[in-house]
Amino acid sequence: MNFNTNCLHAGYRPGNGEPRNIPIIQSTTFRYETSSDMGRLFDLEAEGYFYTRLQNPTSDMVAARLCALEGGAAAMLLSSG
């Protein structure tokens, strides 16, 4: 893909029945079957989302897109405030 295409599509590949572009998720809560499932996320023993200020699907997509645009190995989004 060229640069302009990467600006729109890099970092996200929708599956069957998923939105073409990832929606903007500013804040939400995440559901888990048990508190131990949540504990494994908090202890970094499992992958997933538990607190949107630390990580959410939208920021993951933006980081992946920036990584693709810059030709990097990884990207991280940071904020303050």
C-alpha positions as CSV (number, residue, x, y, z in Angstrom):
1,M,0.0,0.0,0.0
2,N,1.2,3.5,-0.6
3,F,1.4,6.3,2.0
4,N,-2.1,7.7,1.4
5,T,-3.7,4.2,1.5
6,N,-1.8,3.5,4.8
7,C,-3.2,6.7,6.3
8,L,-6.6,5.2,5.9
9,H,-6.2,1.5,6.3
10,A,-3.0,0.4,8.0
11,G,-3.2,-1.2,11.4
12,Y,-6.7,-2.6,11.1
13,R,-8.1,-5.6,9.1
14,P,-11.8,-6.0,9.6
15,G,-13.2,-9.5,9.8
16,N,-16.4,-10.7,8.3
17,G,-19.3,-8.5,9.6
18,E,-17.0,-6.0,11.3
19,P,-17.0,-2.3,10.5
20,R,-14.8,-1.2,7.6
21,N,-13.2,1.4,9.7
22,I,-12.7,1.0,13.5
23,P,-15.0,3.2,15.5
24,I,-13.6,5.8,17.8
25,I,-13.9,4.4,21.4
26,Q,-13.3,7.3,23.8
27,S,-14.3,5.4,26.9
28,T,-16.2,2.3,27.8
29,T,-16.2,-0.6,30.2
30,F,-15.2,-4.1,29.4
31,R,-17.0,-7.2,30.4
32,Y,-15.4,-10.3,31.9
33,E,-16.9,-13.6,33.1
34,T,-14.9,-13.7,36.4
35,S,-12.8,-11.3,38.5
36,S,-9.8,-13.7,38.0
37,D,-10.1,-13.0,34.2
38,M,-9.7,-9.3,35.0
39,G,-6.9,-10.1,37.4
40,R,-4.9,-11.9,34.7
41,L,-5.1,-8.8,32.5
42,F,-4.1,-6.5,35.3
43,D,-1.1,-8.7,36.1
44,L,-0.2,-8.7,32.4
45,E,-0.6,-12.5,32.2
46,A,-3.3,-12.2,29.4
47,E,-3.9,-9.8,26.5
48,G,-7.0,-7.6,26.3
49,Y,-8.5,-4.4,27.5
50,F,-9.5,-3.4,31.0
51,Y,-9.1,0.4,31.4
52,T,-9.5,2.7,28.4
53,R,-7.0,5.3,29.6
54,L,-4.3,2.6,29.4
55,Q,-5.3,0.9,26.2
56,N,-8.3,0.6,24.0
57,P,-9.0,-0.7,20.4
58,T,-8.9,2.8,18.9
59,S,-5.5,3.7,20.4
60,D,-4.1,0.3,19.4
61,M,-5.2,1.0,15.8
62,V,-3.7,4.5,15.7
63,A,-0.4,3.1,17.1
64,A,-0.4,0.4,14.4
65,R,-1.2,2.9,11.7
66,L,1.6,5.3,12.8
67,C,4.0,2.3,12.9
68,A,3.1,1.4,9.3
69,L,3.5,5.0,8.1
70,E,6.9,5.4,9.7
71,G,8.1,1.9,8.8
72,G,8.8,1.1,12.4
73,A,8.7,-2.1,14.5
74,A,6.2,-0.8,17.0
75,A,4.5,2.4,18.2
76,M,3.2,3.7,21.4
77,L,0.7,6.5,22.2
78,L,1.3,8.6,25.3
79,S,-0.6,11.5,26.8
80,S,-0.6,13.6,29.9
81,G,-3.2,15.4,31.9
